[in-house]
């Protein structure tokens, strides 16, 4: 029998569009998916966190407040925004709650009049003392902690003093795209794609060098890189990294092979990019990344992927949806891409496995998991009060 009790009203604390970052997009997708799960009815809201560079007042109707995280004491006001909600759900990343690693989130949890749940978007393997204090304080204040991979859960329990019974793994959500052709047609130029916010650490220079090693193939593959420069990178450094990539393309004589397109893609633009692609390349430098939204989008699109050996890639690609290679190794990247692009049966099998893995990340399934956890917390809280 279906549960007919009212859905809990969730108040998310997060960045949120029009802010352009992975956590903002994640929270918007989660709020929308919860609304669809509930038949179009939702009592959820968002406290949209603003940096000193952002302007409030242009967000969606879900937003109930837009505090500036550079304003002293902003977190103590959380109680004034909680009326009508049942659960405060914190989307945590060290960089979005203000200075000092976002220490204000500890103050926010102390001031909150609601039970708290937290999603950890990053689990640092070697935290500073302050970062450890923040995560363990969230663990104490929260009824539950959500991480997005088994690797993240293992790290959280090994590195931090967190009760194991509070930790839940809910995969990062993704929009599952329509089926696409999974084999390279003879004679057609293969297309390798990469997308997401651009900045140092994405390893794109290694991917470009790898493409230079594939020009002996007939026809040689092309690489399309789509994405805006990360806003924080752009404020600090301008377009220096993107310019360096363009200079590298020219120096390797790859102007007809590597295309770098600026701009934040809409869902329909992403779908077109994926539809015409044969392979995704994620050459990230970070060897400790336990959550990658772009990786999840890739597998949900049914795209085989070559990724560097970061923890989330090792976990998600273990059953054959792609190949993992060492960081900063253009020779290994080129070899892995050549293997998949020149073996149609293996490429098709990787695409099929990517689609199978991607189904676990479909937003309706992820939203249902969040709904179930929210009900568990809220009903437990009401029972304890009674």
DODOGU-540076 format. One record per residue (C-alpha): residue in one letter; z, y, x negated. Coordinates in steps of 0.02 Angstrom, whole numbers, plus 50000, padded with zeros to 5 digits. Layout:
% residues N
aZYX;...
This chain:
% residues 386
x500005000050000;x499545017349935;x500945028949881;x501065042250017;x502405052849934;x501795070349888;x501095072549714;x502255081849597;x501805099849560;x501475100949373;x501605117049273;x500645115049110;x501045125848959;x499475126748853;x498005136748794;x496705137548933;x494925143948961;x494175156248929;x495075152248766;x493915140848668;x494875126948584;x495075108348609;x496785109548693;x496165122648816;x494695111748866;x495805096348876;x497035104848994;x495665111849105;x494885094649120;x496565086549157;x496995099349292;x495295097149372;x495395078149365;x497115078249445;x496425089049585;x495005076749614;x496215062149610;x497225070649747;x495725073349858;x495445091449811;x497245096649842;x498325101749697;x499905111749674;x499765112149485;x499805127849380;x499575133649200;x500545145249088;x499095150948977;x499665154948801;x498835170448726;x498705175248543;x498735193248487;x496815193348488;x496585187548668;x496515197348829;x497335190948988;x496765192749167;x495115183449155;x495725165549178;x495525153549325;x496605153649481;x497685139449412;x498485151649290;x500185158349346;x500645167749187;x499865173249022;x501235176648894;x500785183248723;x501515171248596;x501695185048466;x502915194148584;x504755190848542;x505725181948677;x504215176848781;x504805158748794;x506435163548880;x505425169549030;x504845151849073;x506125150449214;x505275164749307;x503635154949314;x504335138049369;x504645141749554;x503745129049664;x503425116449526;x504245099649494;x503865096149312;x503485106549157;x502145098249051;x501995105148874;x500365102948780;x500975103948601;x500075109148443;x500955118648303;x499685132748304;x499765138548485;x501585143448518;x501695158248401;x502355161048225;x503475149548123;x502495133948174;x502755138648356;x504645137348348;x504725146548514;x504315130248604;x506095124548567;x506765140248652;x505575137248798;x506245119648824;x508045126048820;x507655139048953;x506625127949069;x507465123749236;x506305108749264;x506195091449187;x504975091749041;x503575080448981;x502605083748820;x500895078648757;x500805078948568;x499035083448511;x499525081848328;x500775070448241;x500965076648063;x501225062447938;x502235073147817;x503045086947921;x503955101547847;x505805102547894;x505385115348029;x503965104848100;x505125089848106;x506435100248196;x505155105648326;x504495088148362;x506215080248370;x506845094448482;x505375090948598;x505865072648594;x507635076948646;x507135089348782;x505715079048857;x505895064548978;x504345057148897;x503115060448756;x501265056448772;x500165052948622;x498325048448628;x498155033648512;x499155018748452;x499045026048277;x499905041848338;x501275031748423;x501605021548265;x501685037248159;x502825046248281;x504085031948281;x503995029148093;x504135047248036;x505205055548170;x506865051648254;x506145048748428;x506755035848556;x505395022548573;x505645021348761;x505065039248782;x503375036648696;x501845032948802;x500035030848745;x498765038848863;x497005040248790;x496155057048771;x495055059848922;x493165061348920;x491735063749040;x490785047249044;x488935051549038;x487475042449119;x486725027849022;x485505032848886;x484185024048781;x485095015248641;x483715010248522;x482605020548408;x480805019948470;x479575015148332;x478705030648268;x479905043148349;x480975053448232;x482795047648249;x484065061048295;x485835061748227;x487025073948312;x488685082448281;x489565094748396;x491205104048417;x492025119448344;x491455122348165;x492535126348015;x493125120047846;x493785102347860;x492375096447973;x491505089247819;x489795094947877;x489245098647700;x489415080047661;x488395075547815;x487015087347761;x486995079747587;x486895062547667;x485355067747764;x484505072247600;x484715054047550;x483775047747704;x482115056647678;x481305040447615;x481405033147791;x479815033647895;x480005044247996;x481525052747917;x482955056648038;x483475074148087;x485235080948106;x485705093348244;x487375102148226;x487945111448383;x489465122448399;x490305139148379;x491385143448232;x493215140248275;x493915157048335;x495395156448214;x494215152948069;x493045166848125;x494475179448129;x495055174647955;x493415171347866;x491995176847979;x490475165447969;x490735161047786;x490775142147815;x489235142147928;x488315152847800;x488775140447663;x488055126247768;x486435135947796;x486315139447609;x486555120847573;x485175116247695;x483985128147605;x484485122347431;x484135104247478;x482475108947560;x483055102047728;x482525116447843;x481475104647947;x482785091147946;x484465099547981;x484655111948124;x486275121648149;x486405129348322;x487765142048363;x488565142548534;x489825133948646;x488945120348746;x489095118248934;x489295100349002;x487455100049051;x486925105748876;x487995092348797;x487235079248912;x485485084448857;x485975083848674;x486695066348693;x485235060048798;x484015063648657;x485145057248517;x485185040448428;x486775042148326;x488285053548303;x489005058548134;x490825064048115;x491075067247928;x492825074747942;x493785078247782;x495485075447864;x496085057847826;x497625059247939;x496865064048107;x497615053248245;x496705061748390;x494905067848400;x494225074148564;x492455074448496;x492575056248443;x493135051748619;x491675061648692;x490485052448576;x491005034948630;x491085040148813;x489275045848793;x488805028448732;x488295034848562;x488495024048408;x489435033948276;x489665034948089;x491355042848055;x492465045147905;x494005034347893;x495275044847990;x496555035048094;x495815038348267;x494085032948208;x494765017048129;x495625012848294;x494225017348413;x492795009748313;x493684993548265;x492724983248393;x490994988748338;x490585005448421;x490155012348250;x490485011948063;x491845020447962;x491575026947785;x492645035847654;x492905054647663;x491805065847555;x490585051847515;x488805056547559;x488135040447482;x489195029847600;x488745040747749;x486895039147712;x487025020347689;x487935018147855;x486685028947950;x485205019947871;x485965003147919;x486115007748103;x484485017448117;x483455003448039;x484254989048135;x483854991648320;x484844976548379;x486414982248288;x486175000148350;x486004994248530;x487544983248515;x488554997948446;x487965008848591;x488484995648718;x490194993948638;x490395012848634;x490085013548821;x491344999548850;x492665008248745;x492245024948825;x492655018648999;x494495018048950;x494415036748919;x493605041849084;x494515056949155;x494915048549323;x495855034649232;x496755047049119;x497235058149266;x497915042949359;x498995038749208;x499685056449202;x499995056049389;x500965039849373;x502035046449230;x502375062649323;x502945053149478;x504055042249368;x504925057449291;x505105067349452;x505735052849557;x506955047949419;x507575065849409;x507835066749598;x508735050149597;x509895055649458;x510295071949549;x510635062449711;
